[in-house]
Amino acid sequence: MTDVVLNINGHDIQVAQGISVAAAIAMAGSAVTRHSVRGAARAPLCGMGVCQECRVTIDGRMHQLSCQTLCADGMCVITGESRP
């Protein structure tokens, strides 16, 4: 199986092709994908796109479901963890 390299919050991570972005985020050491309106850290819950807790910015496109998106070589992911 081939590996792909993507960038998560400014850090490159190498993962096996076919891994979801949500899994890559967890492998990078943080499950936080976004923050609620009140500032609470949120993370993937259902793993099938229904809860929408896994929303991140992928290649400049906001609100992408990381649990339903497969990693691609060169992909740039920004999560709520990168919030100041």
mmCIF file of the N, C-alpha and C atoms, coordinates in Angstrom:
data_MODEL
# 
_entry.id   MODEL 
# 
loop_
_atom_site.group_PDB 
_atom_site.id 
_atom_site.type_symbol 
_atom_site.label_atom_id 
_atom_site.label_alt_id 
_atom_site.label_comp_id 
_atom_site.label_asym_id 
_atom_site.label_entity_id 
_atom_site.label_seq_id 
_atom_site.pdbx_PDB_ins_code 
_atom_site.Cartn_x 
_atom_site.Cartn_y 
_atom_site.Cartn_z 
_atom_site.occupancy 
_atom_site.B_iso_or_equiv 
_atom_site.pdbx_formal_charge 
_atom_site.auth_seq_id 
_atom_site.auth_comp_id 
_atom_site.auth_asym_id 
_atom_site.auth_atom_id 
_atom_site.pdbx_PDB_model_num 
ATOM 1   N N  . MET A 1 1  ? 0.836   -1.181 0.000  1.00 0.00 ? 1  MET A N  1 
ATOM 2   C CA . MET A 1 1  ? 0.000   0.000  0.000  1.00 0.00 ? 1  MET A CA 1 
ATOM 3   C C  . MET A 1 1  ? 0.886   1.252  0.000  1.00 0.00 ? 1  MET A C  1 
ATOM 4   N N  . THR A 1 2  ? 0.489   2.234  -0.738 1.00 0.00 ? 2  THR A N  1 
ATOM 5   C CA . THR A 1 2  ? 1.253   3.468  -0.892 1.00 0.00 ? 2  THR A CA 1 
ATOM 6   C C  . THR A 1 2  ? 0.943   4.433  0.244  1.00 0.00 ? 2  THR A C  1 
ATOM 7   N N  . ASP A 1 3  ? 1.930   5.195  0.649  1.00 0.00 ? 3  ASP A N  1 
ATOM 8   C CA . ASP A 1 3  ? 1.728   6.237  1.644  1.00 0.00 ? 3  ASP A CA 1 
ATOM 9   C C  . ASP A 1 3  ? 1.491   7.573  0.967  1.00 0.00 ? 3  ASP A C  1 
ATOM 10  N N  . VAL A 1 4  ? 0.765   8.447  1.657  1.00 0.00 ? 4  VAL A N  1 
ATOM 11  C CA . VAL A 1 4  ? 0.559   9.822  1.201  1.00 0.00 ? 4  VAL A CA 1 
ATOM 12  C C  . VAL A 1 4  ? 1.001   10.748 2.320  1.00 0.00 ? 4  VAL A C  1 
ATOM 13  N N  . VAL A 1 5  ? 1.392   11.952 1.967  1.00 0.00 ? 5  VAL A N  1 
ATOM 14  C CA . VAL A 1 5  ? 1.805   12.957 2.953  1.00 0.00 ? 5  VAL A CA 1 
ATOM 15  C C  . VAL A 1 5  ? 0.827   14.105 2.872  1.00 0.00 ? 5  VAL A C  1 
ATOM 16  N N  . LEU A 1 6  ? 0.265   14.471 4.019  1.00 0.00 ? 6  LEU A N  1 
ATOM 17  C CA . LEU A 1 6  ? -0.606  15.635 4.081  1.00 0.00 ? 6  LEU A CA 1 
ATOM 18  C C  . LEU A 1 6  ? -0.129  16.538 5.204  1.00 0.00 ? 6  LEU A C  1 
ATOM 19  N N  . ASN A 1 7  ? -0.592  17.762 5.186  1.00 0.00 ? 7  ASN A N  1 
ATOM 20  C CA . ASN A 1 7  ? -0.208  18.741 6.186  1.00 0.00 ? 7  ASN A CA 1 
ATOM 21  C C  . ASN A 1 7  ? -1.404  19.010 7.074  1.00 0.00 ? 7  ASN A C  1 
ATOM 22  N N  . ILE A 1 8  ? -1.227  18.819 8.367  1.00 0.00 ? 8  ILE A N  1 
ATOM 23  C CA . ILE A 1 8  ? -2.295  19.084 9.340  1.00 0.00 ? 8  ILE A CA 1 
ATOM 24  C C  . ILE A 1 8  ? -1.806  20.175 10.277 1.00 0.00 ? 8  ILE A C  1 
ATOM 25  N N  . ASN A 1 9  ? -2.454  21.319 10.225 1.00 0.00 ? 9  ASN A N  1 
ATOM 26  C CA . ASN A 1 9  ? -2.106  22.466 11.076 1.00 0.00 ? 9  ASN A CA 1 
ATOM 27  C C  . ASN A 1 9  ? -0.614  22.812 11.013 1.00 0.00 ? 9  ASN A C  1 
ATOM 28  N N  . GLY A 1 10 ? -0.059  22.755 9.799  1.00 0.00 ? 10 GLY A N  1 
ATOM 29  C CA . GLY A 1 10 ? 1.331   23.148 9.612  1.00 0.00 ? 10 GLY A CA 1 
ATOM 30  C C  . GLY A 1 10 ? 2.354   22.051 9.808  1.00 0.00 ? 10 GLY A C  1 
ATOM 31  N N  . HIS A 1 11 ? 1.907   20.826 10.093 1.00 0.00 ? 11 HIS A N  1 
ATOM 32  C CA . HIS A 1 11 ? 2.823   19.711 10.309 1.00 0.00 ? 11 HIS A CA 1 
ATOM 33  C C  . HIS A 1 11 ? 2.534   18.602 9.306  1.00 0.00 ? 11 HIS A C  1 
ATOM 34  N N  . ASP A 1 12 ? 3.572   18.136 8.637  1.00 0.00 ? 12 ASP A N  1 
ATOM 35  C CA . ASP A 1 12 ? 3.410   17.043 7.682  1.00 0.00 ? 12 ASP A CA 1 
ATOM 36  C C  . ASP A 1 12 ? 3.244   15.720 8.422  1.00 0.00 ? 12 ASP A C  1 
ATOM 37  N N  . ILE A 1 13 ? 2.363   14.882 7.905  1.00 0.00 ? 13 ILE A N  1 
ATOM 38  C CA . ILE A 1 13 ? 2.164   13.544 8.458  1.00 0.00 ? 13 ILE A CA 1 
ATOM 39  C C  . ILE A 1 13 ? 2.043   12.576 7.294  1.00 0.00 ? 13 ILE A C  1 
ATOM 40  N N  . GLN A 1 14 ? 2.671   11.427 7.450  1.00 0.00 ? 14 GLN A N  1 
ATOM 41  C CA . GLN A 1 14 ? 2.624   10.393 6.426  1.00 0.00 ? 14 GLN A CA 1 
ATOM 42  C C  . GLN A 1 14 ? 1.677   9.302  6.896  1.00 0.00 ? 14 GLN A C  1 
ATOM 43  N N  . VAL A 1 15 ? 0.699   8.958  6.051  1.00 0.00 ? 15 VAL A N  1 
ATOM 44  C CA . VAL A 1 15 ? -0.292  7.933  6.389  1.00 0.00 ? 15 VAL A CA 1 
ATOM 45  C C  . VAL A 1 15 ? -0.481  7.005  5.193  1.00 0.00 ? 15 VAL A C  1 
ATOM 46  N N  . ALA A 1 16 ? -1.058  5.857  5.444  1.00 0.00 ? 16 ALA A N  1 
ATOM 47  C CA . ALA A 1 16 ? -1.357  4.914  4.371  1.00 0.00 ? 16 ALA A CA 1 
ATOM 48  C C  . ALA A 1 16 ? -2.488  5.454  3.509  1.00 0.00 ? 16 ALA A C  1 
ATOM 49  N N  . GLN A 1 17 ? -2.389  5.248  2.223  1.00 0.00 ? 17 GLN A N  1 
ATOM 50  C CA . GLN A 1 17 ? -3.452  5.654  1.306  1.00 0.00 ? 17 GLN A CA 1 
ATOM 51  C C  . GLN A 1 17 ? -4.744  4.947  1.715  1.00 0.00 ? 17 GLN A C  1 
ATOM 52  N N  . GLY A 1 18 ? -5.860  5.664  1.658  1.00 0.00 ? 18 GLY A N  1 
ATOM 53  C CA . GLY A 1 18 ? -7.148  5.099  2.032  1.00 0.00 ? 18 GLY A CA 1 
ATOM 54  C C  . GLY A 1 18 ? -7.594  5.453  3.440  1.00 0.00 ? 18 GLY A C  1 
ATOM 55  N N  . ILE A 1 19 ? -6.743  6.111  4.200  1.00 0.00 ? 19 ILE A N  1 
ATOM 56  C CA . ILE A 1 19 ? -7.071  6.546  5.562  1.00 0.00 ? 19 ILE A CA 1 
ATOM 57  C C  . ILE A 1 19 ? -7.922  7.811  5.487  1.00 0.00 ? 19 ILE A C  1 
ATOM 58  N N  . SER A 1 20 ? -8.918  7.925  6.361  1.00 0.00 ? 20 SER A N  1 
ATOM 59  C CA . SER A 1 20 ? -9.733  9.144  6.391  1.00 0.00 ? 20 SER A CA 1 
ATOM 60  C C  . SER A 1 20 ? -8.944  10.279 7.031  1.00 0.00 ? 20 SER A C  1 
ATOM 61  N N  . VAL A 1 21 ? -9.336  11.488 6.715  1.00 0.00 ? 21 VAL A N  1 
ATOM 62  C CA . VAL A 1 21 ? -8.698  12.664 7.311  1.00 0.00 ? 21 VAL A CA 1 
ATOM 63  C C  . VAL A 1 21 ? -8.895  12.648 8.826  1.00 0.00 ? 21 VAL A C  1 
ATOM 64  N N  . ALA A 1 22 ? -10.069 12.225 9.301  1.00 0.00 ? 22 ALA A N  1 
ATOM 65  C CA . ALA A 1 22 ? -10.315 12.147 10.753 1.00 0.00 ? 22 ALA A CA 1 
ATOM 66  C C  . ALA A 1 22 ? -9.318  11.202 11.419 1.00 0.00 ? 22 ALA A C  1 
ATOM 67  N N  . ALA A 1 23 ? -9.042  10.063 10.788 1.00 0.00 ? 23 ALA A N  1 
ATOM 68  C CA . ALA A 1 23 ? -8.072  9.111  11.339 1.00 0.00 ? 23 ALA A CA 1 
ATOM 69  C C  . ALA A 1 23 ? -6.673  9.712  11.339 1.00 0.00 ? 23 ALA A C  1 
ATOM 70  N N  . ALA A 1 24 ? -6.324  10.431 10.276 1.00 0.00 ? 24 ALA A N  1 
ATOM 71  C CA . ALA A 1 24 ? -5.006  11.071 10.203 1.00 0.00 ? 24 ALA A CA 1 
ATOM 72  C C  . ALA A 1 24 ? -4.853  12.123 11.287 1.00 0.00 ? 24 ALA A C  1 
ATOM 73  N N  . ILE A 1 25 ? -5.913  12.870 11.555 1.00 0.00 ? 25 ILE A N  1 
ATOM 74  C CA . ILE A 1 25 ? -5.876  13.875 12.623 1.00 0.00 ? 25 ILE A CA 1 
ATOM 75  C C  . ILE A 1 25 ? -5.612  13.194 13.962 1.00 0.00 ? 25 ILE A C  1 
ATOM 76  N N  . ALA A 1 26 ? -6.288  12.084 14.219 1.00 0.00 ? 26 ALA A N  1 
ATOM 77  C CA . ALA A 1 26 ? -6.071  11.333 15.462 1.00 0.00 ? 26 ALA A CA 1 
ATOM 78  C C  . ALA A 1 26 ? -4.648  10.783 15.520 1.00 0.00 ? 26 ALA A C  1 
ATOM 79  N N  . MET A 1 27 ? -4.148  10.288 14.397 1.00 0.00 ? 27 MET A N  1 
ATOM 80  C CA . MET A 1 27 ? -2.780  9.758  14.352 1.00 0.00 ? 27 MET A CA 1 
ATOM 81  C C  . MET A 1 27 ? -1.752  10.849 14.594 1.00 0.00 ? 27 MET A C  1 
ATOM 82  N N  . ALA A 1 28 ? -2.107  12.092 14.257 1.00 0.00 ? 28 ALA A N  1 
ATOM 83  C CA . ALA A 1 28 ? -1.199  13.225 14.457 1.00 0.00 ? 28 ALA A CA 1 
ATOM 84  C C  . ALA A 1 28 ? -1.156  13.654 15.925 1.00 0.00 ? 28 ALA A C  1 
ATOM 85  N N  . GLY A 1 29 ? -2.028  13.075 16.757 1.00 0.00 ? 29 GLY A N  1 
ATOM 86  C CA . GLY A 1 29 ? -1.955  13.340 18.192 1.00 0.00 ? 29 GLY A CA 1 
ATOM 87  C C  . GLY A 1 29 ? -3.055  14.197 18.774 1.00 0.00 ? 29 GLY A C  1 
ATOM 88  N N  . SER A 1 30 ? -4.045  14.545 17.976 1.00 0.00 ? 30 SER A N  1 
ATOM 89  C CA . SER A 1 30 ? -5.146  15.348 18.498 1.00 0.00 ? 30 SER A CA 1 
ATOM 90  C C  . SER A 1 30 ? -6.445  14.916 17.842 1.00 0.00 ? 30 SER A C  1 
ATOM 91  N N  . ALA A 1 31 ? -7.486  14.784 18.626 1.00 0.00 ? 31 ALA A N  1 
ATOM 92  C CA . ALA A 1 31 ? -8.782  14.421 18.059 1.00 0.00 ? 31 ALA A CA 1 
ATOM 93  C C  . ALA A 1 31 ? -9.634  15.656 17.782 1.00 0.00 ? 31 ALA A C  1 
ATOM 94  N N  . VAL A 1 32 ? -9.191  16.827 18.219 1.00 0.00 ? 32 VAL A N  1 
ATOM 95  C CA . VAL A 1 32 ? -9.994  18.046 18.064 1.00 0.00 ? 32 VAL A CA 1 
ATOM 96  C C  . VAL A 1 32 ? -10.075 18.435 16.594 1.00 0.00 ? 32 VAL A C  1 
ATOM 97  N N  . THR A 1 33 ? -11.309 18.579 16.106 1.00 0.00 ? 33 THR A N  1 
ATOM 98  C CA . THR A 1 33 ? -11.509 18.996 14.724 1.00 0.00 ? 33 THR A CA 1 
ATOM 99  C C  . THR A 1 33 ? -12.058 20.414 14.637 1.00 0.00 ? 33 THR A C  1 
ATOM 100 N N  . ARG A 1 34 ? -12.791 20.831 15.660 1.00 0.00 ? 34 ARG A N  1 
ATOM 101 C CA . ARG A 1 34 ? -13.377 22.171 15.651 1.00 0.00 ? 34 ARG A CA 1 
ATOM 102 C C  . ARG A 1 34 ? -13.742 22.558 17.075 1.00 0.00 ? 34 ARG A C  1 
ATOM 103 N N  . HIS A 1 35 ? -14.267 23.783 17.232 1.00 0.00 ? 35 HIS A N  1 
ATOM 104 C CA . HIS A 1 35 ? -14.768 24.248 18.528 1.00 0.00 ? 35 HIS A CA 1 
ATOM 105 C C  . HIS A 1 35 ? -16.222 24.675 18.368 1.00 0.00 ? 35 HIS A C  1 
ATOM 106 N N  . SER A 1 36 ? -17.012 24.430 19.409 1.00 0.00 ? 36 SER A N  1 
ATOM 107 C CA . SER A 1 36 ? -18.412 24.840 19.384 1.00 0.00 ? 36 SER A CA 1 
ATOM 108 C C  . SER A 1 36 ? -18.503 26.360 19.475 1.00 0.00 ? 36 SER A C  1 
ATOM 109 N N  . VAL A 1 37 ? -19.683 26.872 19.322 1.00 0.00 ? 37 VAL A N  1 
ATOM 110 C CA . VAL A 1 37 ? -19.911 28.315 19.417 1.00 0.00 ? 37 VAL A CA 1 
ATOM 111 C C  . VAL A 1 37 ? -19.453 28.843 20.777 1.00 0.00 ? 37 VAL A C  1 
ATOM 112 N N  . ARG A 1 38 ? -19.582 28.026 21.811 1.00 0.00 ? 38 ARG A N  1 
ATOM 113 C CA . ARG A 1 38 ? -19.171 28.428 23.160 1.00 0.00 ? 38 ARG A CA 1 
ATOM 114 C C  . ARG A 1 38 ? -17.716 28.124 23.460 1.00 0.00 ? 38 ARG A C  1 
ATOM 115 N N  . GLY A 1 39 ? -16.994 27.565 22.480 1.00 0.00 ? 39 GLY A N  1 
ATOM 116 C CA . GLY A 1 39 ? -15.564 27.334 22.644 1.00 0.00 ? 39 GLY A CA 1 
ATOM 117 C C  . GLY A 1 39 ? -15.163 25.941 23.071 1.00 0.00 ? 39 GLY A C  1 
ATOM 118 N N  . ALA A 1 40 ? -16.126 25.033 23.235 1.00 0.00 ? 40 ALA A N  1 
ATOM 119 C CA . ALA A 1 40 ? -15.790 23.666 23.645 1.00 0.00 ? 40 ALA A CA 1 
ATOM 120 C C  . ALA A 1 40 ? -15.153 22.902 22.487 1.00 0.00 ? 40 ALA A C  1 
ATOM 121 N N  . ALA A 1 41 ? -14.109 22.155 22.795 1.00 0.00 ? 41 ALA A N  1 
ATOM 122 C CA . ALA A 1 41 ? -13.443 21.333 21.780 1.00 0.00 ? 41 ALA A CA 1 
ATOM 123 C C  . ALA A 1 41 ? -14.386 20.231 21.325 1.00 0.00 ? 41 ALA A C  1 
ATOM 124 N N  . ARG A 1 42 ? -14.440 19.987 20.024 1.00 0.00 ? 42 ARG A N  1 
ATOM 125 C CA . ARG A 1 42 ? -15.302 18.961 19.447 1.00 0.00 ? 42 ARG A CA 1 
ATOM 126 C C  . ARG A 1 42 ? -14.432 17.976 18.674 1.00 0.00 ? 42 ARG A C  1 
ATOM 127 N N  . ALA A 1 43 ? -14.913 16.748 18.531 1.00 0.00 ? 43 ALA A N  1 
ATOM 128 C CA . ALA A 1 43 ? -14.178 15.700 17.821 1.00 0.00 ? 43 ALA A CA 1 
ATOM 129 C C  . ALA A 1 43 ? -15.181 14.799 17.104 1.00 0.00 ? 43 ALA A C  1 
ATOM 130 N N  . PRO A 1 44 ? -14.721 14.007 16.150 1.00 0.00 ? 44 PRO A N  1 
ATOM 131 C CA . PRO A 1 44 ? -15.628 13.099 15.443 1.00 0.00 ? 44 PRO A CA 1 
ATOM 132 C C  . PRO A 1 44 ? -16.378 12.206 16.422 1.00 0.00 ? 44 PRO A C  1 
ATOM 133 N N  . LEU A 1 45 ? -17.649 11.984 16.136 1.00 0.00 ? 45 LEU A N  1 
ATOM 134 C CA . LEU A 1 45 ? -18.480 11.172 17.015 1.00 0.00 ? 45 LEU A CA 1 
ATOM 135 C C  . LEU A 1 45 ? -19.046 9.965  16.283 1.00 0.00 ? 45 LEU A C  1 
ATOM 136 N N  . CYS A 1 46 ? -19.737 10.190 15.174 1.00 0.00 ? 46 CYS A N  1 
ATOM 137 C CA . CYS A 1 46 ? -20.452 9.092  14.520 1.00 0.00 ? 46 CYS A CA 1 
ATOM 138 C C  . CYS A 1 46 ? -19.617 8.351  13.480 1.00 0.00 ? 46 CYS A C  1 
ATOM 139 N N  . GLY A 1 47 ? -18.668 9.024  12.853 1.00 0.00 ? 47 GLY A N  1 
ATOM 140 C CA . GLY A 1 47 ? -17.829 8.393  11.846 1.00 0.00 ? 47 GLY A CA 1 
ATOM 141 C C  . GLY A 1 47 ? -18.506 8.152  10.508 1.00 0.00 ? 47 GLY A C  1 
ATOM 142 N N  . MET A 1 48 ? -19.714 8.692  10.329 1.00 0.00 ? 48 MET A N  1 
ATOM 143 C CA . MET A 1 48 ? -20.407 8.508  9.050  1.00 0.00 ? 48 MET A CA 1 
ATOM 144 C C  . MET A 1 48 ? -21.003 9.796  8.502  1.00 0.00 ? 48 MET A C  1 
ATOM 145 N N  . GLY A 1 49 ? -20.581 10.950 9.038  1.00 0.00 ? 49 GLY A N  1 
ATOM 146 C CA . GLY A 1 49 ? -20.974 12.238 8.481  1.00 0.00 ? 49 GLY A CA 1 
ATOM 147 C C  . GLY A 1 49 ? -22.287 12.809 8.969  1.00 0.00 ? 49 GLY A C  1 
ATOM 148 N N  . VAL A 1 50 ? -22.969 12.120 9.862  1.00 0.00 ? 50 VAL A N  1 
ATOM 149 C CA . VAL A 1 50 ? -24.269 12.598 10.338 1.00 0.00 ? 50 VAL A CA 1 
ATOM 150 C C  . VAL A 1 50 ? -24.125 13.683 11.401 1.00 0.00 ? 50 VAL A C  1 
ATOM 151 N N  . CYS A 1 51 ? -23.230 13.501 12.356 1.00 0.00 ? 51 CYS A N  1 
ATOM 152 C CA . CYS A 1 51 ? -23.116 14.450 13.478 1.00 0.00 ? 51 CYS A CA 1 
ATOM 153 C C  . CYS A 1 51 ? -22.433 15.751 13.076 1.00 0.00 ? 51 CYS A C  1 
ATOM 154 N N  . GLN A 1 52 ? -21.605 15.711 12.063 1.00 0.00 ? 52 GLN A N  1 
ATOM 155 C CA . GLN A 1 52 ? -20.859 16.859 11.544 1.00 0.00 ? 52 GLN A CA 1 
ATOM 156 C C  . GLN A 1 52 ? -19.899 17.479 12.556 1.00 0.00 ? 52 GLN A C  1 
ATOM 157 N N  . GLU A 1 53 ? -19.523 16.724 13.562 1.00 0.00 ? 53 GLU A N  1 
ATOM 158 C CA . GLU A 1 53 ? -18.547 17.198 14.546 1.00 0.00 ? 53 GLU A CA 1 
ATOM 159 C C  . GLU A 1 53 ? -17.129 17.164 13.991 1.00 0.00 ? 53 GLU A C  1 
ATOM 160 N N  . CYS A 1 54 ? -16.934 16.501 12.864 1.00 0.00 ? 54 CYS A N  1 
ATOM 161 C CA . CYS A 1 54 ? -15.600 16.315 12.302 1.00 0.00 ? 54 CYS A CA 1 
ATOM 162 C C  . CYS A 1 54 ? -15.235 17.382 11.271 1.00 0.00 ? 54 CYS A C  1 
ATOM 163 N N  . ARG A 1 55 ? -16.015 18.448 11.159 1.00 0.00 ? 55 ARG A N  1 
ATOM 164 C CA . ARG A 1 55 ? -15.777 19.460 10.126 1.00 0.00 ? 55 ARG A CA 1 
ATOM 165 C C  . ARG A 1 55 ? -14.432 20.157 10.299 1.00 0.00 ? 55 ARG A C  1 
ATOM 166 N N  . VAL A 1 56 ? -13.692 20.245 9.184  1.00 0.00 ? 56 VAL A N  1 
ATOM 167 C CA . VAL A 1 56 ? -12.391 20.910 9.136  1.00 0.00 ? 56 VAL A CA 1 
ATOM 168 C C  . VAL A 1 56 ? -12.290 21.672 7.814  1.00 0.00 ? 56 VAL A C  1 
ATOM 169 N N  . THR A 1 57 ? -11.220 22.433 7.672  1.00 0.00 ? 57 THR A N  1 
ATOM 170 C CA . THR A 1 57 ? -10.931 23.100 6.405  1.00 0.00 ? 57 THR A CA 1 
ATOM 171 C C  . THR A 1 57 ? -9.911  22.250 5.657  1.00 0.00 ? 57 THR A C  1 
ATOM 172 N N  . ILE A 1 58 ? -10.254 21.853 4.440  1.00 0.00 ? 58 ILE A N  1 
ATOM 173 C CA . ILE A 1 58 ? -9.373  21.035 3.613  1.00 0.00 ? 58 ILE A CA 1 
ATOM 174 C C  . ILE A 1 58 ? -9.089  21.792 2.327  1.00 0.00 ? 58 ILE A C  1 
ATOM 175 N N  . ASP A 1 59 ? -7.807  22.060 2.087  1.00 0.00 ? 59 ASP A N  1 
ATOM 176 C CA . ASP A 1 59 ? -7.386  22.784 0.885  1.00 0.00 ? 59 ASP A CA 1 
ATOM 177 C C  . ASP A 1 59 ? -8.189  24.069 0.680  1.00 0.00 ? 59 ASP A C  1 
ATOM 178 N N  . GLY A 1 60 ? -8.422  24.789 1.789  1.00 0.00 ? 60 GLY A N  1 
ATOM 179 C CA . GLY A 1 60 ? -9.106  26.077 1.735  1.00 0.00 ? 60 GLY A CA 1 
ATOM 180 C C  . GLY A 1 60 ? -10.620 26.000 1.729  1.00 0.00 ? 60 GLY A C  1 
ATOM 181 N N  . ARG A 1 61 ? -11.177 24.798 1.671  1.00 0.00 ? 61 ARG A N  1 
ATOM 182 C CA . ARG A 1 61 ? -12.641 24.630 1.671  1.00 0.00 ? 61 ARG A CA 1 
ATOM 183 C C  . ARG A 1 61 ? -13.112 24.323 3.084  1.00 0.00 ? 61 ARG A C  1 
ATOM 184 N N  . MET A 1 62 ? -13.860 25.251 3.667  1.00 0.00 ? 62 MET A N  1 
ATOM 185 C CA . MET A 1 62 ? -14.330 25.105 5.043  1.00 0.00 ? 62 MET A CA 1 
ATOM 186 C C  . MET A 1 62 ? -15.453 24.069 5.151  1.00 0.00 ? 62 MET A C  1 
ATOM 187 N N  . HIS A 1 63 ? -15.647 23.566 6.355  1.00 0.00 ? 63 HIS A N  1 
ATOM 188 C CA . HIS A 1 63 ? -16.768 22.679 6.718  1.00 0.00 ? 63 HIS A CA 1 
ATOM 189 C C  . HIS A 1 63 ? -16.777 21.356 5.967  1.00 0.00 ? 63 HIS A C  1 
ATOM 190 N N  . GLN A 1 64 ? -15.601 20.809 5.689  1.00 0.00 ? 64 GLN A N  1 
ATOM 191 C CA . GLN A 1 64 ? -15.511 19.504 5.037  1.00 0.00 ? 64 GLN A CA 1 
ATOM 192 C C  . GLN A 1 64 ? -15.571 18.415 6.110  1.00 0.00 ? 64 GLN A C  1 
ATOM 193 N N  . LEU A 1 65 ? -16.257 17.328 5.825  1.00 0.00 ? 65 LEU A N  1 
ATOM 194 C CA . LEU A 1 65 ? -16.387 16.231 6.781  1.00 0.00 ? 65 LEU A CA 1 
ATOM 195 C C  . LEU A 1 65 ? -15.127 15.360 6.729  1.00 0.00 ? 65 LEU A C  1 
ATOM 196 N N  . SER A 1 66 ? -14.322 15.433 7.775  1.00 0.00 ? 66 SER A N  1 
ATOM 197 C CA . SER A 1 66 ? -13.051 14.704 7.774  1.00 0.00 ? 66 SER A CA 1 
ATOM 198 C C  . SER A 1 66 ? -13.248 13.194 7.866  1.00 0.00 ? 66 SER A C  1 
ATOM 199 N N  . CYS A 1 67 ? -14.367 12.749 8.427  1.00 0.00 ? 67 CYS A N  1 
ATOM 200 C CA . CYS A 1 67 ? -14.587 11.306 8.536  1.00 0.00 ? 67 CYS A CA 1 
ATOM 201 C C  . CYS A 1 67 ? -14.993 10.690 7.202  1.00 0.00 ? 67 CYS A C  1 
ATOM 202 N N  . GLN A 1 68 ? -15.418 11.519 6.260  1.00 0.00 ? 68 GLN A N  1 
ATOM 203 C CA . GLN A 1 68 ? -15.869 11.036 4.962  1.00 0.00 ? 68 GLN A CA 1 
ATOM 204 C C  . GLN A 1 68 ? -14.894 11.379 3.835  1.00 0.00 ? 68 GLN A C  1 
ATOM 205 N N  . THR A 1 69 ? -13.771 12.008 4.175  1.00 0.00 ? 69 THR A N  1 
ATOM 206 C CA . THR A 1 69 ? -12.791 12.433 3.183  1.00 0.00 ? 69 THR A CA 1 
ATOM 207 C C  . THR A 1 69 ? -11.514 11.611 3.322  1.00 0.00 ? 69 THR A C  1 
ATOM 208 N N  . LEU A 1 70 ? -11.093 11.006 2.223  1.00 0.00 ? 70 LEU A N  1 
ATOM 209 C CA . LEU A 1 70 ? -9.855  10.231 2.238  1.00 0.00 ? 70 LEU A CA 1 
ATOM 210 C C  . LEU A 1 70 ? -8.656  11.150 2.051  1.00 0.00 ? 70 LEU A C  1 
ATOM 211 N N  . CYS A 1 71 ? -7.567  10.830 2.709  1.00 0.00 ? 71 CYS A N  1 
ATOM 212 C CA . CYS A 1 71 ? -6.342  11.622 2.597  1.00 0.00 ? 71 CYS A CA 1 
ATOM 213 C C  . CYS A 1 71 ? -5.798  11.542 1.176  1.00 0.00 ? 71 CYS A C  1 
ATOM 214 N N  . ALA A 1 72 ? -5.275  12.664 0.703  1.00 0.00 ? 72 ALA A N  1 
ATOM 215 C CA . ALA A 1 72 ? -4.636  12.727 -0.606 1.00 0.00 ? 72 ALA A CA 1 
ATOM 216 C C  . ALA A 1 72 ? -3.269  13.366 -0.439 1.00 0.00 ? 72 ALA A C  1 
ATOM 217 N N  . ASP A 1 73 ? -2.355  12.968 -1.276 1.00 0.00 ? 73 ASP A N  1 
ATOM 218 C CA . ASP A 1 73 ? -1.003  13.494 -1.206 1.00 0.00 ? 73 ASP A CA 1 
ATOM 219 C C  . ASP A 1 73 ? -1.015  15.012 -1.404 1.00 0.00 ? 73 ASP A C  1 
ATOM 220 N N  . GLY A 1 74 ? -0.373  15.733 -0.485 1.00 0.00 ? 74 GLY A N  1 
ATOM 221 C CA . GLY A 1 74 ? -0.277  17.186 -0.582 1.00 0.00 ? 74 GLY A CA 1 
ATOM 222 C C  . GLY A 1 74 ? -1.454  17.944 0.010  1.00 0.00 ? 74 GLY A C  1 
ATOM 223 N N  . MET A 1 75 ? -2.432  17.237 0.548  1.00 0.00 ? 75 MET A N  1 
ATOM 224 C CA . MET A 1 75 ? -3.615  17.871 1.129  1.00 0.00 ? 75 MET A CA 1 
ATOM 225 C C  . MET A 1 75 ? -3.225  18.739 2.326  1.00 0.00 ? 75 MET A C  1 
ATOM 226 N N  . CYS A 1 76 ? -3.893  19.875 2.471  1.00 0.00 ? 76 CYS A N  1 
ATOM 227 C CA . CYS A 1 76 ? -3.659  20.779 3.599  1.00 0.00 ? 76 CYS A CA 1 
ATOM 228 C C  . CYS A 1 76 ? -4.930  20.834 4.447  1.00 0.00 ? 76 CYS A C  1 
ATOM 229 N N  . VAL A 1 77 ? -4.804  20.458 5.716  1.00 0.00 ? 77 VAL A N  1 
ATOM 230 C CA . VAL A 1 77 ? -5.945  20.381 6.629  1.00 0.00 ? 77 VAL A CA 1 
ATOM 231 C C  . VAL A 1 77 ? -5.733  21.360 7.778  1.00 0.00 ? 77 VAL A C  1 
ATOM 232 N N  . ILE A 1 78 ? -6.763  22.149 8.063  1.00 0.00 ? 78 ILE A N  1 
ATOM 233 C CA . ILE A 1 78 ? -6.739  23.058 9.217  1.00 0.00 ? 78 ILE A CA 1 
ATOM 234 C C  . ILE A 1 78 ? -7.890  22.648 10.131 1.00 0.00 ? 78 ILE A C  1 
ATOM 235 N N  . THR A 1 79 ? -7.572  22.395 11.391 1.00 0.00 ? 79 THR A N  1 
ATOM 236 C CA . THR A 1 79 ? -8.604  22.017 12.353 1.00 0.00 ? 79 THR A CA 1 
ATOM 237 C C  . THR A 1 79 ? -8.821  23.130 13.366 1.00 0.00 ? 79 THR A C  1 
ATOM 238 N N  . GLY A 1 80 ? -9.805  22.953 14.211 1.00 0.00 ? 80 GLY A N  1 
ATOM 239 C CA . GLY A 1 80 ? -10.069 23.912 15.274 1.00 0.00 ? 80 GLY A CA 1 
ATOM 240 C C  . GLY A 1 80 ? -8.968  23.941 16.309 1.00 0.00 ? 80 GLY A C  1 
ATOM 241 N N  . GLU A 1 81 ? -8.111  22.915 16.313 1.00 0.00 ? 81 GLU A N  1 
ATOM 242 C CA . GLU A 1 81 ? -6.981  22.861 17.237 1.00 0.00 ? 81 GLU A CA 1 
ATOM 243 C C  . GLU A 1 81 ? -5.999  24.006 16.966 1.00 0.00 ? 81 GLU A C  1 
ATOM 244 N N  . SER A 1 82 ? -5.978  24.484 15.726 1.00 0.00 ? 82 SER A N  1 
ATOM 245 C CA . SER A 1 82 ? -5.029  25.534 15.374 1.00 0.00 ? 82 SER A CA 1 
ATOM 246 C C  . SER A 1 82 ? -5.530  26.923 15.774 1.00 0.00 ? 82 SER A C  1 
ATOM 247 N N  . ARG A 1 83 ? -6.705  26.986 16.386 1.00 0.00 ? 83 ARG A N  1 
ATOM 248 C CA . ARG A 1 83 ? -7.254  28.261 16.858 1.00 0.00 ? 83 ARG A CA 1 
ATOM 249 C C  . ARG A 1 83 ? -6.369  28.869 17.913 1.00 0.00 ? 83 ARG A C  1 
ATOM 250 N N  . PRO A 1 84 ? -6.234  30.195 17.905 1.00 0.00 ? 84 PRO A N  1 
ATOM 251 C CA . PRO A 1 84 ? -5.440  30.839 18.957 1.00 0.00 ? 84 PRO A CA 1 
ATOM 252 C C  . PRO A 1 84 ? -6.121  30.765 20.299 1.00 0.00 ? 84 PRO A C  1 
# 
